[in-house]
């Protein structure tokens, strides 16, 4: 997995905030635009909170399938609360984590991801996004 925040035991990590001024301008811009940009940077993107058990479970699901998601820990991001509020607006629900994007498209929270996994549509989504090759 690739993480936006500080190192932990999940895998490889992406550095924190962008260093160049153009990317920094996007970071301080509209949270929905930032979510859209972050969601489209990798085949599988998870917006998570490091202490959330459901977030842990969804990360383990993808790792167990051989998928290497990029994870953005909202509680470790200086603008995480803004992102969390934007995700609430996007989803129309007060409970937002974990939120999963596959191929830049919103899949949803834990219940939607698990429903896709159970009904057999998750693997084709992952293959189409280039997250799985087999």
Secondary structure, DSSP 8 states (H G I E B T S, - for coil): -EESSS--SSS----SS--SHHHHHHHHS-HHHHHHHHHTSSSEEEEE-TT-HHHHHHHHHHHHTT---EEEEGGGSTTHHHHHHHHHHHHTSS---SEEEETTEEEESHHHHHHHHHHT-HHHHHHHHTS---
